[in-house]
Amino acid sequence: MSDSNVFVASPEAKAQAKKYRMYAILLWAAALILQAITIIKLISDDTLIMMLVAIVAILAIAFFGGRFWKKSNKLDPASEKNPIKFLLQNQLGAIMGVMCFLPMVISIFTSNSISGKTKAIAGTAASVAMTAAGISGAEFDSASIEKYSKEIEEQNKAAQQLNINSGNVFWSKAGNKYHAFDDCQYIKGKAISKGSIKESWEQKGISELCKVCAKKASKSAVTDKAKDLMEAVN
């Protein structure tokens, strides 16, 4: 793979990823604090309803923390060259999702001050919430510098087959596709950015060519081939 295709997150993407990671950390901290309060104050037969409410609240907080963390990894992915860091960065959402409940689950099932019924209800609820938080925070399609670089290379090859200049494509601020033509109906009249396919990846995480532009480029490529054949015959 050529160095020109190696993905490097832009300063803007890094800054946004840092912001998302801070949001995730703050949310996880809030979930851990609420868990500690629940363990200290709410594990009793008289506060079962409040305990269940707290479990739902912690799950919601942990869920959004995991979402923010996964968004940050899409913008500023880790490298597969360091397997431990790569694993931790991509699966921290799952780890923290579990940790937001594990101490509580243990405390509920080992408590001597609550009835078996309360243990069954609260323990089951906390266990289900822990599983949900872990799964929602897990990354099943981990982003990586190497993966992005490979996809950039494939996009460049696909663009070349359509006679698209891979170093001169367009995208809008709110869009999620890059365009081969600046007069495409989806970006016409909008503020657009211009650069290479690689830059659209690095700045916006865009990995797909607009279907309208692809169709137009395909027709143009067929026309060019037809012209070449006619010239060759003549």
N, C-alpha and C positions, 0 to 999 in steps of 0.2 A: 504494500500500500504506500502510495506516495505521500510525502509530508504535506502536500497541498490539500489532502483530504482528511488530515487528522483534526478531529473536533477539538476546539478550544472555546469554552464558554466565554461569552462577551462580558465586559465589566458590568453592563446593565443586567445581564442574566445572573451574574454572580451576586450582585447587590439585591436583586429580587429574591434569589434563593436564600441569602442570608436573612432577609426579612421574614420569609416563610419559616425558616428554622427557628427564629426567635419566637414567632407566634406559637409554634409547636411546643417549644420548651416551656413557655409560660402556661400553656394549656395543660401540659402534663404536670407541671408543678401544682397547678390549681387542683387537678384530679387527685394527686397524691395527698395534698393537704386535706381535701374533702374525705378521702379514704381514711386518713388518720383520725379525723373528727368522728367519722362513723364508727371506727373501731373503739374509740374511747368513750363516746357518748351514747351510741345508738344500738349497740348489741345487747338487746334485752327483749323480753316478751312484750313489755308495754310499749315499745317504740318500733314494732315490726313495720308498720306502715311507713314511718319516717325512714327506716332503714331501706326499704324498697324504693322509696323516692330518691334517696341518696344514690343508690345503685344505678338507677336510670340516669341521674344527672352526671355521675362519673362516666358512665358509658358514652353519653353525648359529648362530654368534654374530651375524653380520650379519642373518640372517633374523629373529631375535627383536628385534634393534634396530629393524628396519623395522616390525615388528608394533607395538611400543610407540609408535613415532612416529606411525603411522597412527591408533592409538587416541586419542592426544592431540589429533589434528586433528579427530576426530569430536566430542570434548568441547568444544574451544575452537577453532572454525574461523577461518580468515582471511577477509578481505573481498575481494571481486572488484574493488573500487574501486582497489586497488593491484596491478596485474597481475604485476609482478615479485615482490613479496613473496608473493602468492598462489601463484605457480608454484613458488617456492623452498620455501615451507613445505610444500606438498602433495607435492612430488617430491624432497624431501631424502632420503627413504628410498631411492629409486632411485639418486640420486647417490652416496650413501655406500655403498650395496651395490656399485656399480661400483668406487669408489675403494678398497674393501677388497681388491680383486684386481688392478686395472689395473697398478700398479707391478710386481707379481709376474709377471704375464703378460709384460710387456715384458722384465723381467729374465731370465725363462726362455728366451724366444725369441732374445734377443740375447747370451746367455751363450756364451763360447768354451771353457768348462771342462767342459761336459757333452756327451754323445753325442747324435746325432740321435734315437735311440730314446727317450732320457730326455726330450728336448725335446718329442717328439711326445706321449708319455704325460702328462707333467706339464703341458705347455702346453695340451693339449686339456682336461685335467681342470680347470685353473685358468680357462680360457676359459668352459667350461660352467658352472662355479660362479659366475663373474662375471655371466654372463647370467641365471642363476637368481636371484642376489641382487638384481640390478637389477630384474627383473620382479616379484619378491615384494615389493620395497620401493616399487614404483610405485603411485601412486594413480590408478585408472581411473574412480573416481566421487567426485571431490573434493568434500568438504564446504565450504560457505561460509556466511557470515552471510546473504547474499541468498537462497541456496537454502533454508536452514532457515526463513527468514522467509516465503518463498512457500508452503512446505509447511504451516507453522503456519496461515497464512491459509486454505489449502484445507481443513485439518482443522476449523477453526472453521466454515467454510461447511457442510461435511458434517455437523457436529454440529447446527447450526441446522436443517438439513433434517429431522433426526430428533427435533427438539424437545429436544435435549440442551443443558444450560446449559454453554457452553464455558468459563465462569469457575469452574465447580464440578465438577471431576472428581477421580478418586482413583487412586492407584497405590501399589504396595508397593515396599519397598526392593530386593527381588530380581527384581521383575517387569520385563517389557519392553513392557507395554501399559498404557494408561490405561483407566479404567473410569468408566462413567456412573452406576453405582449402588454404594453402599458395602456392599450386602449381596450383591454378586456372589460366586458360589461360589469364584472364584479368589483373592479377597482377604478373604473372610469369616473373622474370627478372627485376622487378621494385623495387624501394625502398619502403618498406611497413612498416606500423605501426602495432603493435600487442597490443591487450587489450580486454576489455569487450565490449559488445554491448552498454552499457551505456557510456563508454569512447568514442566510435565512434560517439555517439550523441553529447557529450559534446565538443569534439575537432573539429569535422568536420560537425556536423549536419546531419550525415548519418542515415537514418531511414529505409533502405530497404536492404534485403538480395539479393545478386547476384543470378540471376535465374539459372545460370549454377551450382552454389554451392547448391542451393535449390534442383535441380533435382538430383544431385549426392547424397546429403544427404538423399533424399527421397528414392532412390533406395537402399541405404545402410540400411536405417531403415526397409524397407520391407524385405531385405535379413536377417537381424538380427531377425526379427519376425518369419520368416520361419524357421530359425535355431532353435529358441526357441521351436516352435511347433514340429519339428522333434525330438528334445531331449525329449520333454514331452511325445510324442507317444512311443518312444523307452524306 
